[in-house]
Amino acid sequence: MKHALLVLAFLLATTSRLPAPIQEVPESPTPAPEQSAKPKPKRTTKPKATSENSEISTKRQTSSAPPRSQLTPQRNPFDGTWRGTILCGLAGNRDLTFQVSANGKVLTTNAHFFDWLKTLTPTCDGHTMTWKTTPIQTWTLTPSADGQTALVTGNDPGALFGFGAFNSSAIFRKTSP
C-alpha cells in the first residue's frame, strides 16, 4: 500500500499540465451596405470603465518620475565634511577633519600636529583629490561608490634622516553633505 501511494505521489508530482484549449473567436460579419448607411446611436454618458481608465492614466502621469532635466543635479562626490583617524608618523593616530567644497577644489583641514585650520587648494581629477600640507607631505582622498566613505592616504618621506616619516591610509566617513 505504501508503494502504491509513493508511486501515485511521484506521478502527480512529475506530470506537467496541459495548455488551455485554443478557442477561436468568431469574426463579426461585415455589415451589409444598406446597414452602414444608418446613423449610429450617440451615447450621452461615458462608460464607467473609460472614466476609471482616464483617472488611472492621470495617476500614472503624475506619479511617474520627472524627466532627467527636471531632477536636481547630483552633488560632487568630494564635497562635504570627512572625518577619520589616521596614523601620522611620530604624531601617532590623529583625528582629522577635511571640509571639501567647490567640487573638490577647496579643502579646509585641521593640521595633524596642532589642530589649527588650514585652507588648501587640492587638485581633483574626478576620482581622487590630491594636496600637500608641506612641500614633501602628500595626501589623497578617494570617495567610494557609496558616497559615504573615502580612502584617505597620507605620505611624508621625512624631512631629516627619515624623522617623522609615514605612509598611511584609512577609511574616512562623510559626516555632512
For each residue, the residues with C-beta under 8 A, 3 or more apart:
1: 4 5
2: 5 6
3: 6 7
4: 1 7 8
5: 1 2 8 9
6: 2 3 9 10
7: 3 4 10 11
8: 4 5 11 12
9: 5 6 12 13
10: 6 7 13 14
11: 7 8 14 15
12: 8 9 15
13: 9 10
14: 10 11
15: 11 12
16:
17:
18:
19:
20:
21:
22:
23:
24:
25:
26:
27:
28:
29:
30:
31: 35 36
32: 35 36
33: 36 37
34: 37 38
35: 31 32 38
36: 31 32 33
37: 33 34
38: 34 35
39:
40:
41:
42:
43: 46 47
44:
45:
46: 43 50 51
47: 43 50 51
48: 51 52
49: 52 53
50: 46 47 53 54
51: 46 47 48 54 55
52: 48 49 55 56
53: 49 50 56 57
54: 50 51 57 58
55: 51 52 58 59
56: 52 53 59 60
57: 53 54 60 61
58: 54 55 61 62
59: 55 56 62 63
60: 56 57 63 64
61: 57 58 64
62: 58 59
63: 59 60
64: 60 61
65:
66: 70 71
67: 70 71
68: 71
69:
70: 66 67
71: 66 67 68
72:
73:
74:
75: 79 80 177
76: 79 103 104
77: 143 147
78: 100 103 104 124 129 141 143
79: 75 76 100 101 102 103 104 177
80: 75 99 100 174 175 176 177
81: 97 98 99 100 174 175 176
82: 97 98 99 100 141 150 152 172 173 174 175
83: 95 96 97 98 172 173 175
84: 95 96 152 170 171 172 173
85: 93 94 95 96 170
86: 93 94 96 112 152 154 168 169 170
87: 92 93 94 166 168 170
88: 91 92 93 94 112 113 154 156 166 168
89: 156 158 164 165 166
90: 163 164
91: 88 94 112 113 164
92: 87 88
93: 85 86 87 88
94: 85 86 87 88 91 112
95: 83 84 85
96: 83 84 85 86 109 110 112 152 172
97: 81 82 83 109 110
98: 81 82 83 107 108 109 141 152 172
99: 80 81 82 107 108 109
100: 78 79 80 81 82 104 106 107 129 141
101: 79 105 106
102: 79 105 106
103: 76 78 79 124
104: 76 78 79 100 122 124 129
105: 101 102 121 122 124
106: 100 101 102 119 120 121 122
107: 98 99 100 119 120 121 122 129 131
108: 98 99 117 118 119 120
109: 96 97 98 99 117 118 120 133
110: 96 97 115 116 117 118
111: 114 115 116 117 118 133
112: 86 88 91 94 96 133 154
113: 88 91
114: 111
115: 110 111
116: 110 111
117: 108 109 110 111
118: 108 109 110 111 133
119: 106 107 108
120: 106 107 108 109 131 132 133
121: 105 106 107 131
122: 104 105 106 107 129 130 131 141
123: 129 130 131
124: 78 103 104 105 128 129 130
125: 128
126:
127: 142
128: 124 125 140 141 142
129: 78 100 104 107 122 123 124 140 141 142
130: 122 123 124 138 139 140
131: 107 120 121 122 123 138 139
132: 120 135 136 137 138 139
133: 109 111 112 118 120 137 139
134: 137 156 159
135: 132
136: 132 156 157 159
137: 132 133 134 154 155 156
138: 130 131 132 154 155 156
139: 130 131 132 133 152 153 154 155
140: 128 129 130 151 152 153
141: 78 82 98 100 122 128 129 150 151 152 172
142: 127 128 129 150 151 152
143: 77 78 147 149 150 174
144: 147 148 149 150 151
145:
146: 149
147: 77 143 144 174
148: 144 173 174
149: 143 144 146 171 172 173 174
150: 82 141 142 143 144 171 172 174
151: 140 141 142 144 169 170 171 172
152: 82 84 86 96 98 139 140 141 142 169 170 171 172
153: 139 140 167 168 169
154: 86 88 112 137 138 139 166 167 168 169
155: 137 138 139 166 167 168
156: 88 89 134 136 137 138 164 165 166 167
157: 136 162 165
158: 89 161 162 163 164 165
159: 134 136 163 164
160: 163
161: 158
162: 157 158 165
163: 90 158 159 160
164: 89 90 91 156 158 159
165: 89 156 157 158 162
166: 87 88 89 154 155 156
167: 153 154 155 156
168: 86 87 88 153 154 155
169: 86 151 152 153 154
170: 84 85 86 87 151 152
171: 84 149 150 151 152
172: 82 83 84 96 98 141 149 150 151 152
173: 82 83 84 148 149
174: 80 81 82 143 147 148 149 150 177
175: 80 81 82 83
176: 80 81
177: 75 79 80 174
